[in-house]
Amino acid sequence: MSAKTITPSYSSVFSTVSPTEVAGLLKKINAGGAIQAGTKTMGAGISVLDKRAGLTVMPMDISKEAVAENLAGIVKRDDGAVRARALGLNQRAHSVVANLLEEPLVFPNGRVPSLSGTPDEKRDFALTFLETNFDEDIRQKIQNKMLIVEALPENLKLKKQVLEFLAYVVPEDAIIATNTSSLSIDEIAENIPNPERVLGIHYFFPADQNEAAEVIRGSKTSDKHLMAAYYLLKAEGKKPIMVFKDRPLAVGNRIFVAVLGKAQELAEKGLASRRQIDQIYLQTFYKDQIGIQFQKAKEGFKKAIKLDFFNDEARIYKKVSEIEKEIDNLTLKGKYQKRDKLTDEKVKLLKEAADALGQKILYAGILENAHVLGTALKTPELTKFIKKEAQEKLSLINQYLNAIKYVPANKLKTVKEITGKELESYVIPDIPDKNLTKAQRQHISDQLKGIFTATADQIRKEGLATPSDINLLVRTAFEYNTAPFSPGNELGEQELSGVQTYIQGDTATIEIGFNQIQFLMNMANSLTPEILKAVRNAVKEFEANPNIKVIFLESKGGKVFSSGASLKYVHENRGNMKKLIEYVELGYDTVQTIKNCSKPVIGLSDGSSVGGSVELLAVCTARYGTENASIALPERSLKLAPLWGGTENVPALIGKELAIPFACNSRGKKFAWMTAEIACKAGFYNNAKPLLRSELYQFKADLIAGEVPGIDIRSLKRREPEFDKRITDYEVRRKFGLGRLDKKSHYTHSGLSLRTRTTAILIEQLIENAHDPSYRGRKITKEKLEEIITGALEYSDQTVKPQLWIAQNKYAAKAAEIGTGTMIGLGKVIKKLFG
């Protein structure tokens, strides 16, 4: 059976849904807001995300104190997201001004009542309970909520009880979503009225930072609710993948736990020590980045979940013991203020340990039921030992935390004084490091890769997800440098290109979602030949389809629309000029296909666009961007020119006057970013001011439904070129050095190297002649193209290679972190390392 007949397509979901229904449901969700049931680690992160999606969020937990404590860091989280370009300043300001975080919802005694009887009796009881225990304002807010997301402990009875009650008091078409890691969506939906609205939204830790997410379909889930959830996740800045069937662990966790279980099994067989297997695990799945010597990268590898994830929290226990001794000393000396600070630190550490132990118990429990993974994996024997020991330690910590909750003075007592037991670490049986041969290391690596690939292929064959989505998920959720599928056997380039397409009504969507390691960095949506072909072919296919009236081009989500041309592909083929020229021609042909399409092609961008992706967007019939949708043409800094038509098509939108300093950046050596706000003012985007990310997918749904005043996408025409446009906005002119409006702008390329200046002059000439369709063909001959590519590769050897060497050299990396990478920095590191 071919892969195509096994795996459902996105169109199988989206094509059945009325655009008006989806637009209407999204509007109701935006108006009603969400209830976040459970606000601990994952719940807190999800609350942040719903708020970023523009929803009012009512956090729900056992007490107001618990909510306050769990959401205490919400401001810092948003600060970090702004710095990481995952959250726009306007979106953040909107959430503050609109006061999107509501008063907590706390049930009497912290318990949601269970329901019994007929559906009508259950509804009557639930509504009466609300009327008896909550004032009218709270009741009204609860009953208007259109999204319920639970992030409660993995306890089926608890999840069913909470969601069933809430389902009876919110509107009948509200989305009921569970963030379960391992339980069945259908079992959770068993007693919920209108089960077509129940689905899984599985976030990956940490929820507000990890861009991966799964939308999981139950057997009764409606396509309308599934699609609305998909759009909501994109509004949160996620790269969601669709899981088409309800199966234990869905996709990501099933693959990850299979690999983790195999590592545990190999350790139990004595093939190597646990530390050595962890080392081989990292070398197998982070093979491109494992050599990075920067401290931040090293810390990241330490935090990666591997066998040492199951080790006890010895560091925390040791620190707690030290604090307890210090508390006694400070009490004797009467230093109460310092003592109280230490008691707070101790409680914080114990809660951190409790969260970590809870995760160990969760994954150990999943491994105990390894048969659900659909592989030959056996349940590792040590799993039961780890689960039992972790449960005992968690019980001790919870006993202490409960004791101080009701009697705060107990904080001054030790854990042993409260529980009667020392908080001592468990030790997992292990063997000493072995003197492994290269063949033995390779055998362990092959075993890990084998279970990785086999599990992913089983998921594909069961029809849970598309191969392209599975590849994207493991590279995003776990940041693996490798993916389970590559072209061959049943799968071709098209299925693994990273491009998903779907039809909704008379519209089609082309969605780009692909991650790859490029120069040691994880780059999103680099335009590989496979992506370019898939986009080009999809445009041609939809243009030929008489039922399609409009085509959308967008990214899978996240903070990047596209990082431009695939420099990885260029460097892998540096010795093959024929392939490189074909790559340039393919990019240009893809751009021309979009430009010449007889149907409107609408570009939607909610992230930064670089180089080739700007050239793709520029030829769309119309473009709409969020405040995150900044653009840049960095080719000059790489000794290249925008070779896919950017020098003709970008000036047609923003005018030659602005296009020259934008593409050449005559004022500096680095390339110039154009913020979304400036891009809107300049006319690159069709919207007068940037949309909020939370608005973009509602905007798309409204466009399809024909509900955006003044825009009929089915009769949309391309704007006439405005090559002679002059920007009047003072800030824009100042940023790009355009000078006075009453004088013609002049450009200089002083201060640049000969090669850089030559490239800048070439780009300027191409832009100055953008109005002449034949000029590019006359100027960029095959010989000239070879010269440009050769020069860019030589420049890369002079600049990129030294940077890669620094990143992978222990001492050079340290020097770059301490100083500036100069001899001064090197002097500092020598002094620090060797005194």
C-alpha positions in Angstrom: 0.0 0.0 0.0 1.4 3.4 -0.8 2.0 6.1 1.8 -0.6 8.4 0.2 -3.4 5.9 0.8 -2.3 5.3 4.4 -2.0 8.8 5.6 -4.9 11.3 5.6 -4.4 14.8 4.2 -5.1 18.1 5.7 -7.8 18.5 3.0 -9.6 15.5 4.4 -10.3 17.8 7.5 -10.5 21.3 6.1 -12.4 20.7 2.9 -15.5 19.5 4.8 -15.8 22.7 6.9 -17.9 25.7 6.0 -15.6 28.8 6.0 -18.4 30.8 7.6 -18.8 28.2 10.4 -15.1 28.4 11.3 -15.0 32.2 11.2 -18.1 32.2 13.4 -16.6 29.8 15.9 -13.3 31.7 16.1 -15.3 34.9 16.7 -17.2 33.3 19.6 -14.0 32.0 21.1 -12.3 35.4 20.9 -15.4 37.0 22.5 -15.9 34.4 25.2 -12.4 33.5 26.2 -11.0 30.5 27.9 -10.9 28.6 31.2 -7.5 27.1 32.0 -8.1 24.1 34.4 -4.9 23.5 36.3 -2.2 26.2 36.5 0.8 24.3 37.6 3.9 24.0 35.3 2.1 23.2 32.0 -1.1 25.0 32.9 0.8 28.2 33.7 2.5 28.1 30.3 -0.8 27.4 28.5 -2.4 30.4 30.3 0.4 32.6 29.0 -0.2 31.3 25.4 -4.0 31.8 25.5 -3.4 35.3 26.6 -1.0 35.9 23.8 -3.6 34.6 21.4 -5.8 37.5 22.6 -8.2 35.5 24.7 -9.4 36.4 28.2 -8.2 33.6 30.4 -9.9 32.5 33.7 -7.3 30.3 35.5 -8.8 27.5 37.6 -7.2 25.7 40.5 -7.7 24.5 44.0 -7.2 27.9 45.6 -6.5 31.5 44.7 -3.1 31.2 46.4 -2.2 28.3 44.2 -3.1 30.3 41.1 -1.1 33.4 42.3 1.9 31.2 43.0 1.8 29.3 39.7 1.3 32.4 37.6 3.7 34.6 39.5 6.3 34.6 36.7 3.9 35.5 33.9 5.3 39.0 33.4 8.8 37.6 33.2 7.7 35.0 30.7 6.3 37.7 28.4 9.5 39.8 28.8 11.5 36.8 27.6 9.1 36.2 24.7 9.5 39.8 23.5 13.3 39.5 23.6 13.1 36.2 21.7 10.8 37.8 19.1 8.1 35.3 20.0 5.8 38.0 21.2 5.2 41.4 19.6 5.2 44.6 21.8 1.8 45.6 20.6 0.4 42.1 21.3 1.9 42.3 24.8 0.5 45.8 25.4 -2.9 44.6 24.2 -3.0 41.8 26.8 -2.1 44.2 29.6 -4.5 47.0 28.5 -7.3 44.5 27.9 -6.6 42.8 31.3 -6.9 39.4 29.7 -6.0 37.5 32.9 -9.2 37.3 34.9 -9.9 36.5 38.5 -9.2 32.8 39.3 -12.0 30.3 39.3 -11.9 28.3 42.6 -14.6 25.8 43.5 -15.6 25.3 47.2 -13.0 23.2 49.0 -11.0 23.2 45.8 -13.1 20.3 44.3 -15.3 20.1 41.3 -18.4 18.0 42.1 -19.0 14.8 40.2 -22.3 14.5 38.2 -24.8 11.6 38.0 -28.2 11.0 36.5 -29.5 11.8 33.0 -27.9 14.5 30.9 -30.7 16.9 31.8 -30.3 16.1 35.5 -26.6 16.7 35.2 -27.0 20.0 33.6 -29.6 21.2 36.1 -27.3 20.2 39.0 -24.3 21.9 37.5 -26.2 25.1 36.8 -27.7 25.1 40.3 -24.3 24.5 41.8 -23.0 27.6 40.0 -25.9 29.7 41.1 -25.5 28.6 44.7 -21.7 29.1 44.9 -20.8 32.0 42.6 -22.0 35.5 42.1 -23.8 36.5 38.9 -20.7 38.2 37.3 -18.5 35.0 37.7 -21.4 32.8 36.5 -21.9 34.9 33.4 -18.2 34.7 32.5 -18.1 31.0 33.1 -21.1 30.4 31.0 -19.7 32.4 28.1 -16.4 30.6 27.9 -15.8 29.0 24.5 -12.5 27.2 25.2 -11.7 24.9 28.0 -8.2 23.6 28.3 -7.2 21.2 31.1 -3.7 20.6 32.3 -4.4 18.4 35.3 -2.4 15.4 36.6 -2.6 12.3 34.3 -5.5 10.9 36.2 -8.4 9.8 34.0 -11.1 10.0 36.7 -10.1 13.6 37.6 -9.9 14.8 34.0 -13.3 13.3 33.2 -14.9 14.8 36.3 -13.6 18.3 35.8 -14.3 18.5 32.1 -17.7 16.9 32.3 -18.9 19.5 34.8 -17.5 22.4 32.8 -18.9 21.0 29.6 -22.5 21.2 31.1 -22.2 24.9 32.0 -20.4 26.4 28.9 -22.0 26.8 25.4 -22.7 23.6 23.6 -20.2 24.3 20.8 -17.3 25.4 23.1 -14.1 23.5 22.5 -13.3 21.1 25.3 -9.5 20.3 25.1 -7.3 18.1 27.1 -3.5 18.5 27.3 -3.1 14.8 28.2 0.2 13.2 27.5 -0.9 9.6 27.5 -4.7 9.1 28.0 -7.4 8.5 25.4 -9.4 11.4 24.1 -12.4 9.2 23.6 -12.3 7.9 27.2 -12.1 11.5 28.4 -15.0 12.5 26.2 -17.1 9.5 27.3 -19.6 11.4 29.5 -19.3 14.8 27.9 -22.4 16.2 26.1 -21.8 17.1 22.4 -18.6 15.0 22.2 -17.8 16.4 18.7 -16.2 19.4 20.5 -13.8 17.3 22.5 -10.2 17.1 21.3 -6.6 17.0 22.4 -4.2 19.9 22.4 -0.9 18.5 23.5 1.8 21.1 24.3 5.4 20.3 24.8 7.5 21.4 27.8 8.0 24.3 28.4 4.6 25.1 26.9 5.1 28.8 26.4 8.5 28.4 24.8 8.5 25.1 22.8 6.9 25.9 19.4 5.6 22.3 18.9 2.0 21.3 19.6 -0.3 18.5 18.5 -4.0 18.8 17.7 -5.5 15.4 18.4 -8.7 14.2 16.9 -11.1 11.9 18.9 -13.3 9.5 17.0 -16.2 12.0 17.3 -14.4 15.3 17.0 -15.9 17.5 14.4 -13.7 19.0 11.6 -14.9 22.5 12.5 -13.6 22.3 16.1 -10.4 20.6 14.9 -9.7 23.4 12.4 -10.6 26.2 14.9 -8.1 24.6 17.4 -5.5 24.5 14.7 -5.9 28.2 14.0 -5.8 29.0 17.7 -2.5 27.3 18.1 -1.0 29.2 15.2 -2.3 32.4 16.9 -0.4 31.3 20.0 2.8 31.2 17.9 2.9 27.4 17.7 3.7 25.1 14.8 0.8 22.6 15.2 0.7 19.2 13.6 -2.6 17.4 13.1 -2.9 14.0 14.7 -5.8 12.3 12.8 -6.6 9.5 15.2 -6.8 9.0 19.0 -3.9 6.8 20.0 -1.9 6.5 23.3 0.8 9.1 23.4 -0.2 10.6 20.0 3.0 11.2 17.9 5.7 13.1 19.7 5.7 11.3 23.1 5.3 8.0 21.4 8.5 8.4 19.5 10.4 10.0 22.3 9.3 7.4 24.9 10.2 4.6 22.5 13.8 5.9 22.2 14.0 6.5 26.0 12.8 3.0 26.6 15.3 1.5 24.2 18.1 3.4 26.0 17.0 2.1 29.3 16.8 -1.5 27.9 20.4 -1.2 26.5 21.6 0.0 29.9 19.9 -3.0 31.6 21.6 -5.3 29.2 25.0 -3.9 30.3 26.1 -2.7 26.9 27.4 0.4 28.4 27.0 2.6 31.5 24.0 4.9 31.7 26.3 7.9 31.3 27.9 6.4 28.1 24.5 5.6 26.6 23.4 9.2 27.3 26.5 10.4 25.5 25.8 8.2 22.5 22.2 9.3 22.5 23.3 12.9 22.2 25.8 12.1 19.5 23.1 10.3 17.6 20.2 12.8 17.7 22.2 16.0 18.0 25.0 15.0 15.7 25.3 18.4 14.0 25.3 20.5 17.1 26.9 18.3 19.8 30.3 19.9 19.1 29.2 23.4 20.1 31.3 24.6 23.0 29.3 27.6 24.1 28.0 27.3 27.6 24.4 27.9 26.7 24.5 25.0 24.2 26.1 22.7 26.8 23.5 23.5 29.3 20.8 22.7 26.7 22.3 19.2 26.2 22.4 18.7 29.9 18.7 19.5 30.1 17.8 17.2 27.2 15.6 14.3 28.6 17.7 11.2 28.5 18.6 8.4 31.0 19.9 10.9 33.6 16.4 12.4 33.6 15.4 9.4 35.8 18.1 10.1 38.4 16.9 11.4 41.7 17.1 15.1 42.6 20.2 14.7 44.6 21.4 18.3 44.0 18.1 19.7 45.4 18.1 17.4 48.5 21.7 18.4 49.3 20.8 22.1 49.0 17.7 21.6 51.2 19.8 19.9 53.8 22.3 22.7 53.8 19.5 25.3 54.1 18.0 23.4 57.1 21.3 23.6 59.0 21.6 27.3 58.2 18.1 27.9 59.4 18.9 26.4 62.8 22.0 28.6 63.1 20.2 31.8 62.1 17.4 31.1 64.5 20.0 30.8 67.4 21.6 34.0 66.3 18.2 35.9 66.0 18.7 36.7 62.3 15.1 36.1 61.4 14.8 38.1 58.2 17.6 36.1 56.5 16.2 32.9 58.0 12.8 33.6 56.5 14.3 34.1 53.0 16.0 30.8 53.3 12.8 29.0 54.3 11.2 30.4 51.2 14.1 29.2 49.1 13.8 25.8 50.7 10.1 25.6 49.8 10.8 26.6 46.3 13.4 23.9 45.9 11.1 21.3 47.3 8.4 22.3 44.8 10.9 22.1 42.0 11.8 18.6 43.1 8.1 17.6 43.3 7.5 18.8 39.7 10.6 16.8 38.5 9.6 13.7 40.4 6.1 14.0 38.9 7.6 13.9 35.4 9.7 10.9 36.3 6.7 9.0 37.6 4.7 10.0 34.4 7.3 8.8 32.0 8.1 5.7 34.1 4.4 4.9 34.0 4.3 5.2 30.3 7.3 3.0 29.9 5.6 0.4 32.1 3.0 0.1 29.4 5.5 0.0 26.5 3.3 -2.4 24.5 1.1 0.5 23.5 3.9 1.9 21.5 3.3 -0.6 18.8 7.0 -1.7 18.6 9.0 -4.7 19.8 10.1 -2.7 22.8 10.0 -4.5 26.2 9.2 -2.8 29.4 12.6 -2.0 31.1 12.9 -3.7 34.4 14.4 -0.7 36.2 11.2 1.3 35.3 9.3 -0.2 38.2 12.1 0.6 40.6 12.4 4.2 39.4 8.6 4.7 39.6 8.4 3.3 43.1 11.3 5.3 44.5 10.1 8.5 42.9 6.6 8.0 44.3 8.1 7.6 47.8 10.2 10.7 47.5 7.2 12.7 46.1 5.0 11.5 49.0 7.6 12.7 51.5 7.8 16.1 49.9 4.1 16.5 49.5 3.6 15.5 53.2 6.0 18.4 54.1 4.4 20.9 51.8 0.9 20.1 53.1 2.1 20.5 56.6 3.5 24.0 56.0 0.4 25.0 54.1 -1.9 24.6 57.1 0.7 25.5 59.8 3.2 28.0 58.3 5.4 27.8 61.4 6.3 24.2 60.2 8.6 25.9 57.6 11.2 26.1 60.4 11.2 22.4 60.8 13.2 19.9 58.8 11.7 17.4 56.4 12.6 14.7 58.8 10.9 16.4 61.7 7.7 16.6 59.7 7.7 13.2 58.0 9.9 11.1 60.2 12.2 10.3 57.3 15.4 11.7 55.7 15.1 13.0 52.2 17.8 10.7 50.7 18.4 10.1 47.0 17.7 6.8 45.4 20.5 5.4 43.3 19.7 3.6 40.0 21.8 0.4 39.6 24.5 1.0 37.0 27.8 -0.4 35.8 31.1 1.5 35.5 32.1 3.1 32.2 33.3 0.5 29.7 36.1 0.8 27.3 33.8 0.8 24.2 35.1 0.2 20.7 33.9 2.3 17.8 31.9 -0.7 16.6 30.2 -1.0 20.0 29.3 2.7 20.1 27.9 2.4 16.6 25.8 -0.6 17.6 24.2 1.3 20.4 23.6 4.3 18.1 22.0 2.0 15.5 19.7 0.5 18.1 18.5 4.0 19.1 18.1 5.1 15.5 16.3 1.9 14.7 13.6 2.2 17.3 13.3 5.9 16.4 12.6 5.1 12.7 10.5 2.1 13.4 8.2 3.9 15.8 7.8 6.8 13.4 7.0 4.5 10.5 4.4 2.6 12.6 2.7 6.0 13.3 2.7 6.8 9.6 1.3 3.4 8.7 -1.5 3.8 11.3 -2.5 7.1 9.6 -1.8 9.3 12.6 0.1 12.1 10.9 1.8 13.0 7.7 5.5 12.1 7.3 6.4 15.7 6.8 4.6 16.7 10.1 6.4 13.8 12.0 9.7 15.1 10.8 8.9 18.7 11.8 7.6 17.6 15.2 10.7 15.8 16.3 13.0 18.6 15.1 10.8 21.2 16.9 9.6 19.5 20.1 12.9 17.8 20.9 15.2 19.9 18.7 16.7 16.7 17.2 19.2 17.3 14.4 17.8 14.2 12.5 14.4 13.1 11.4 13.0 9.6 10.9 12.0 10.0 7.2 14.1 10.8 4.1 13.1 10.3 0.5 13.1 6.6 -0.6 11.0 3.5 -0.5 7.3 4.6 -0.4 8.1 8.2 0.3 9.0 10.8 -2.2 10.3 14.4 -2.1 6.8 15.9 -2.2 5.7 14.0 0.9 8.8 15.1 2.9 9.2 18.6 1.4 7.8 20.3 4.5 4.9 21.7 2.5 1.3 20.9 3.4 -1.7 21.8 1.2 -5.4 21.8 1.9 -8.6 23.0 0.3 -11.3 24.9 2.2 -14.4 25.8 0.2 -13.1 27.5 -3.0 -9.8 28.4 -1.4 -6.5 26.5 -1.2 -3.7 26.9 1.3 0.0 26.2 0.8 1.7 25.9 4.2 5.5 25.7 4.8 6.7 23.9 7.9 10.3 22.7 7.9 13.3 22.8 10.3 16.9 22.0 9.5 20.3 22.6 11.0 22.2 25.2 9.0 25.7 26.3 10.2 25.0 24.8 13.7 21.7 26.7 14.0 18.1 25.4 13.8 16.7 27.3 10.9 13.0 27.5 10.2 11.5 27.0 6.7 14.8 27.4 4.7 13.7 27.2 1.1 15.2 23.9 0.0 14.8 22.7 -3.6 12.1 20.4 -2.3 10.1 23.2 -0.8 10.4 25.4 -3.9 9.2 22.6 -6.1 6.3 21.8 -3.8 5.2 25.4 -3.7 5.6 25.8 -7.4 3.7 22.6 -8.2 1.0 23.4 -5.7 0.4 26.8 -7.3 0.1 25.2 -10.7 -2.2 22.5 -9.5 -4.6 24.9 -7.8 -4.5 27.3 -10.7 -5.6 24.4 -12.9 -8.4 23.4 -10.5 -11.6 25.2 -11.7 -13.1 25.0 -8.2 -10.3 27.0 -6.6 -10.7 30.8 -6.7 -8.0 31.9 -4.2 -4.6 30.5 -3.0 -3.1 31.3 0.4 0.7 31.1 1.0 1.7 30.9 4.7 4.0 29.3 7.2 3.2 26.5 9.6 3.5 29.1 12.4 6.2 30.1 14.9 8.2 33.3 14.9 9.7 32.8 11.4 7.9 32.9 8.1 11.1 31.7 6.4 14.8 32.0 6.8 15.3 32.3 3.1 17.4 30.2 0.7 18.9 27.1 2.0 22.6 27.9 2.6 23.0 24.3 3.8 22.1 23.1 0.3 24.4 25.7 -1.3 27.4 24.5 0.9 26.6 20.8 0.4 26.8 21.4 -3.4 29.7 24.0 -3.4 31.6 21.8 -5.9 28.8 21.5 -8.3 28.2 24.8 -10.1 25.5 23.2 -12.3 23.4 22.3 -9.3 23.8 25.7 -7.8 22.7 27.5 -11.0 19.8 25.1 -11.2 18.8 26.1 -7.6 18.9 29.8 -8.5 16.8 29.1 -11.6 14.3 27.0 -9.6 13.9 29.8 -7.1 13.3 32.3 -9.9 10.9 30.0 -11.7 8.9 29.5 -8.4 8.6 33.2 -8.0 7.5 33.7 -11.6 4.9 30.9 -11.2 3.3 32.8 -8.3 3.6 36.1 -10.1 2.0 34.8 -13.3 -0.7 32.8 -11.6 -4.1 33.8 -13.0 -5.8 33.5 -9.6 -5.1 35.6 -6.5 -2.3 34.4 -4.3 -2.4 35.9 -0.8 0.7 35.8 1.4 0.1 35.7 5.2 3.2 36.3 7.4 3.3 36.1 11.2 7.1 35.9 11.4 10.3 37.3 10.0 11.1 36.8 6.3 14.6 36.8 5.0 16.0 36.9 1.4 14.3 34.4 -0.9 11.1 34.3 1.2 10.8 38.1 0.8 11.0 37.5 -2.9 8.2 34.9 -2.7 6.0 37.3 -0.7 6.7 40.2 -3.0 5.0 38.6 -6.0 1.8 37.5 -4.2 -1.3 39.4 -5.3 -1.6 40.8 -1.8 0.3 40.4 1.5 -0.8 40.8 5.1 1.6 40.8 8.0 1.5 40.8 11.8 3.8 43.0 13.9 6.3 40.0 13.9 6.5 40.0 10.1 9.7 42.0 9.7 11.6 41.6 6.4 15.2 41.7 5.2 17.3 41.2 2.1 20.7 40.2 3.5 22.2 39.0 0.2 24.6 41.9 -0.1 26.2 41.0 3.2 26.8 37.5 1.8 28.3 39.0 -1.4 25.2 37.9 -3.3 22.3 39.7 -5.1 18.6 38.9 -4.6 18.6 36.4 -7.6 15.0 35.3 -7.5 13.5 38.6 -8.8 13.7 40.6 -5.6 15.4 43.5 -7.4 12.4 43.9 -9.7 9.5 42.9 -7.5 10.3 44.6 -4.2 10.8 48.1 -5.8 7.5 47.6 -7.5 5.9 47.6 -4.1 8.0 50.1 -2.0 9.6 52.2 -4.8 13.2 52.3 -6.1 14.2 55.1 -3.7 13.6 52.9 -0.6 14.5 49.6 -2.2 18.1 50.6 -2.9 19.2 51.4 0.7 17.0 48.5 1.9 18.7 45.9 -0.3 22.2 47.5 -0.4 22.2 49.1 3.1 24.6 51.7 2.0 24.8 53.1 5.6 26.5 50.0 7.1 28.2 46.7 6.7 25.3 44.6 7.9 22.0 44.1 6.2 19.0 46.3 7.2 15.8 44.9 8.8 12.5 46.5 7.9 10.1 46.2 10.7 6.5 45.2 10.0 5.4 48.7 10.8 7.7 50.2 8.3 6.9 47.5 5.7 3.2 48.5 6.1 4.0 52.2 5.7 6.2 51.5 2.7 3.5 49.4 1.0 5.2 46.0 1.1 2.1 44.7 3.0 -1.4 45.6 2.0 -2.5 46.3 5.6 -2.0 50.0 6.6 -0.7 48.8 10.0 0.5 45.5 11.3 -2.1 43.0 12.6 -1.6 41.4 16.0 -0.7 37.7 15.7 -3.9 36.9 17.6 -5.8 38.6 14.8 -4.2 37.0 11.7 -6.0 33.7 11.5 -9.4 35.2 12.4 -8.6 37.6 9.6 -7.9 34.7 7.2 -11.1 33.0 8.2 -13.1 36.2 7.7 -11.4 36.8 4.3 -12.5 33.3 3.2 -16.0 33.8 4.5 -16.2 37.2 2.7 -16.6 39.1 6.0 -13.8 41.7 5.7 -15.3 45.0 4.6 -13.7 46.4 1.4 -11.8 43.2 0.5 -13.2 40.6 -2.0 -10.4 38.1 -2.3 -12.0 36.3 -5.2 -11.8 39.4 -7.4 -8.5 40.7 -5.9 -6.1 42.3 -8.4 -2.4 43.0 -8.1 -1.5 46.6 -7.4 0.1 48.5 -10.3 3.9 48.8 -9.9 5.0 52.0 -8.0 8.7 52.2 -9.0 8.8 55.9 -8.6 7.1 56.0 -5.2 8.7 58.3 -2.6 8.3 57.6 1.1 7.0 60.6 3.0 7.2 59.2 6.5 10.1 61.0 8.3 11.1 58.1 10.5 11.4 55.7 7.6 13.4 58.2 5.6 15.7 58.8 8.6 16.3 55.1 9.2 17.3 54.4 5.6 19.2 57.6 5.1 16.9 59.0 2.3 17.5 62.6 3.1 15.2 65.5 2.3 12.0 64.8 0.5 12.4 67.7 -1.9 15.7 66.3 -3.2 16.6 63.2 -5.1 18.3 60.6 -2.9 21.9 59.7 -3.7 23.6 56.5 -2.5 27.2 55.9 -1.6 28.9 52.7 -0.9 31.9 54.0 0.9 33.6 52.1 3.7 32.9 48.8 2.1 35.4 46.3 0.7 35.9 46.2 -3.0 33.9 43.0 -3.4 31.0 44.2 -1.1 31.0 47.6 -3.0 30.8 45.7 -6.4 27.9 43.6 -5.1 26.1 46.7 -3.8 26.5 48.6 -7.1 25.2 45.5 -9.0 22.1 45.4 -6.8 21.6 49.2 -7.2 21.8 48.8 -11.0 19.2 46.0 -11.0 16.8 48.1 -8.9 17.3 51.2 -10.9 16.3 49.2 -14.0 13.5 47.2 -12.3 11.0 48.8 -14.7 12.7 47.0 -17.6 11.6 43.3 -17.6 14.5 42.3 -19.8 17.3 44.1 -17.9 17.9 41.3 -15.4 18.3 38.7 -18.1 20.8 40.9 -19.9 22.7 41.7 -16.7 22.7 38.3 -15.0 24.2 36.1 -17.7 25.3 32.5 -16.9 28.9 33.7 -16.6 27.9 36.5 -14.3 25.8 34.1 -12.2 28.8 31.8 -11.8 31.0 34.7 -10.8 28.5 35.8 -8.1 28.1 32.3 -6.7 31.9 31.8 -6.7 32.5 35.1 -4.9 29.8 34.3 -2.3 31.4 30.9 -1.6 34.8 32.4 -1.2 33.5 35.0 1.2 31.7 32.4 3.2 35.0 30.5 3.6 36.6 33.6 4.9 33.8 34.5 7.4 31.5 31.5 8.2 34.2 28.9 8.6 36.1 30.9 11.3 32.9 31.4 13.2 32.1 27.7 13.1 35.6 26.9 14.3 35.2 29.3 17.2 31.8 27.7 18.2 33.4 24.2 18.2 36.7 25.1 19.8 36.7 24.9 23.6 39.0 27.8 24.2 37.9 30.0 21.4 34.2 29.6 22.4 35.1 30.6 26.0 37.0 33.6 24.7 34.0 34.7 22.6 31.7 34.4 25.7 34.1 36.2 28.1 35.3 38.9 25.8 34.7 39.7 22.2 36.5 36.9 20.5 39.5 39.2 20.1 42.9 38.8 21.7 41.6 40.7 24.7 38.9 38.1 25.1 41.5 35.3 24.7 43.7 36.9 27.3 40.8 37.0 29.7 39.9 33.3 29.2 43.6 32.3 29.6 43.7 34.1 32.9 40.4 32.6 34.1 41.3 29.1 33.0 44.9 29.0 34.1 45.2 31.8 36.6 
